[in-house]
Amino acid sequence: MSSSVVGAFCFSNPHINALLHIFCAPFALELARLGIKMEGMIARDGHLKGASEWLVDIAAESIQIHGVENVPTSGPVLFVGNHAGLGDAHALLMSSPRTDTHVLARDFGILPGLRQFRQFVIVVEETRPQAALRAAIRHLQAGRSLLLYPHGQIEADPALYPQEALATLGDWSASVEFFVRHVPGLSVLPVAVGGVLSRRALRNPVVRRYKDAEERHFLAATFQMMFPFYRDPSISLIFGSPLYEREASRGAVVRRMARLLEQVHAQQPGLKSSPGKSCIQS
């Protein structure tokens, strides 16, 4: 856990990293405490919904949810989302009525220490990605749901950087069409999330020194979990209407996501003045 925190600073100097390990030790212990509690909640519930709601509650000021009625309550569902930050998956998992959702993702460093959470992650290994795809297909064919990030890495938060977020849609893979071909009756549900990054953390002088946007955003997200002062996001999440069979092409999904990302950005000004913690669904 400490190595993950220190790694967010992206320093190559071993002496600086050694000092950071000392400085970050108390915060790494806090993150470990959060991880242990999350693991206990997952073991208790047998799914990720309750733990995700708890994590969003401590990491964000508010969340506004729209379109939850679009989520099919049975049958195979492929949630297709933008990857705006570390909290977007938890926002989706807490908002969805489905409790059978697994996440298709690369190993992001701390998964081996989160045994309960890892049960709900289909890990894509660079050396043999086909194994993860086969596991994902079996999961969907059993009538369950799966969360897919077609970009494959963190993207710009549409609440803060709408044009950059729209631009990344051009890099989305055609993996949606692969799943449609192999899973009969699949519902493809675009989901847009924004506002997961702390504005206060992004204004931190240490964070601002990083020119690479991905490094800057990862460090801001790390600060957000380390320090309660930075847990100020106002999250917006919108479930789009589902697409089926031939209509669920990569182009159709991208066009629908573009509209959803614009809606997420448009919602943000109204959320800034939300008093205290809130969860609004419509």
N, C-alpha and C positions, 0 to 999 in steps of 0.2 A: 504493500500500500504506500509506504514511504517513497519507494522508487518511482511509483506512478506520479506522485505529487511532484517530486523533484524533476522528473522527466518533462513535466509541463513547462518548465522554465527553459528547456532546450539549450542548456549550457554544456559545452564540451570540455571545459576546464575541470579536471578531477578535484582540484582544491576547492573551487567554488561549490561544486556539487557536494563535497564533504561538509562544508559549512551549511549548505541548504538542508542536508539530511538532519543536522542538529536543530536548525531553526524550525523545520517543518514537522519534527517529531510529534509535538503536541497535536497539531492539526491532522497528521496522519492517524493518530490514535482516535481522534474524533470521527474521522471518516470510517475507520475500522469499526467503531461503535455503531455508526449508522448502518454499515454493512451487516453486522451481526443481527441488529434488530430487523432489518429488511429480510434476512434469511429466515429468521424465526417466524415472521408473518407469512412468508411464502409457504413454509413447512406447515403452518397451521391451516392456511386456506386451501392449499393445493393448486393455486393459480397466482397470477401476478397483479390482479386488479387492486386488492386492498393495499399491498405494499406500494404500488405505483401511486395510489391516491395519497398515501402518507408522505411519500417523497415529494410529490408536487406541492403538498401543503406546507412543507418546511422550506422548499426551495423557491417558491414563487409567492407573489403578493395576491394574485388573483388568476382565475382561468375562466374563459368564456367559451362555451361549447355550442356549436350549431350543427344541425343536420343529423343528430344521433338516430332519428327515426329512419334514416336511409340504410342503417346497418342491418342486413338480414340476420335473424336470430337463429337460423339453422342453415345447414349446408355449407359447402366450401366457400370461403371468402378470402380474397387476396387484398389486404390493405396496401395501397401503394402510396408512399409518403415522401415528402421532402425531409432531408436530414438537417434540421436547422441548429441542432446542438445536442448536448447530452440529455436534456430533459424532454425531448419531443416524443420518444417512445413511451415514457411513463405517462405523459399527458394523454396519448392515444389509448394506452391500456386501461387507464382509470376511467376514460370517457365511454369506451365501447361497452355494450351489454354482453359481449362475448368474453368468456373466461378460458377459452381453449386456444388463445393466440400464442403462437411461437414467433420468434424474431429470427430472420435470416441475416446473419451479420458475421463480420470478421472478429477474431479474438482481439479485444481491446485491452489486453494486459492484465486486468484484474479478474477475469472470468474464472481462472483456476481456483481462486479463493472464495468464489461464490457458488458453492455446489448446488444449492437450491435454485438460484436464479439460472444457472447454466442449463438446468433441465429444460428450460423453456427457450433456449437459444440453439438454433441450428448453425453451427460454426462452419464458415467457409474457409477451408484451408487452401492456401495458394498452390500447394503442390498437387492437390487433388480436389478441385472444386466440384467435380461431378458427383462426389459422394454426398455433398450437402444438397445439391439439386435433387438427387434421388430421394433423400430423406424428406425434403420439402414437398415433393410430389406425393409421397406416401402420406404425409401429414394432411395435405389438402384432400386427397382421394378418400380419406377416412371421414370427410365431412367437417373438418376443423378449419381454423383460420390462421393466416400467416401474415406477418408484417414484412414488407419488402421495401428497401431503399434502392431504387434503380440507379442512382448516381454513384453509390458505393462508398461515399465518404461525406464528411460534413460539408454542407452548402451554406450559402449566405442566408441569414435570417430575413425572411420577407418583411417582417415588421420594421427592420432597421435599414435593410438594403434591398428594396423591391426590384430594382433593375438587375442587380447582380443575381438575385434569386431566380428571376425569370430567365436570365442568360444560361444558368446551369441546366435548365431543362433540355437544352440542345445536346447535352452530354449524357442524358439518360439512356440506359441500355434498352434493348428490345426484349428483355427477360420476361416481361408481362405476357407477350405473345407465346413464349415457350410454355408457360404454365397453362395458358388457355388451351393450347393444343393437347396437353397431357392430362388435364383434369376436367372431365365432363361436368357441365352445370356450374362451372366456376363463376362467382360474382367478383368482379374487379372493382374495388372501391377506392377512388382517389381521396386522399386525406391531406389537407394542408395545415401546417402548424407554424406559428410565428410568435415572437415575443419571448422566447425561452432564454435569451441571453440577458444578463444583467447590464443595464446601461451604466450603472455606477462602476461596475468592474471594468467595463470597456474604457471608462475615463481614467482609470488608475494609471499613474505615470509609469509604473513598471510594465503594465500590459501594453500601453501605447508605444513603448520603445520597439516593439516587434513589428517589422514591416510586413511579414508574411501573415495574411489574414487568417489562415487556418491555425497557425501557432498562437496568434493573438486571441482568437476566439476560444481555443482550448484552454489557454491560461485563464481567461476570464471565467470560463465555466468552472475551472478548478477553484479559483478564488470564491466563486459563488457557493460552492459546497463547503469551503474551509471557514468562511467568515459570514455570520448571520447578516452583517451590514449590507452584503451584496445580494441578498435574497429578495430582490425587488421586482422581478419580471412580472409583466401582465401578459399571460399566455392567451392566444387566440387559436382555437382549433375548429376546423370546419370539415365535416364529412360530406363529400360530394355524393351524387346519385350513382348507383352501381352501373357498370357496363357488363354486357354478357357476350360470350362467344365472339363472332366475327367483328362486332362493333368495338371490342376491347383491343384495338390495335395500339401500338406505341404512339402513333400520331394523335389518336382520339384521347388517350390518357393524358398526353402532354398538353393538348389544348384545354382540356377540362382543368388540369392542374394550374395552368396559367391564370384562368379566371379565379380559381380558389385562392391562389397566392395574392392576387390583387385585392380580393375581399378581406383577407387576413390583414393586409397592410392598412386598408381603409378603416378597420375596426380599432386600430391601436390608439388614435387620439382620444376616443371615448373611454378607453380603459385606464388612461393615465390618472384620471381623477377618482378612480374607484376607491371608496373609503374602506380601508382595512382589507382583510382577507375575504375573498368572495369566490363563489362558484356559480356561474350563471349558465343555465342550459335553455336552449330554444330549439 
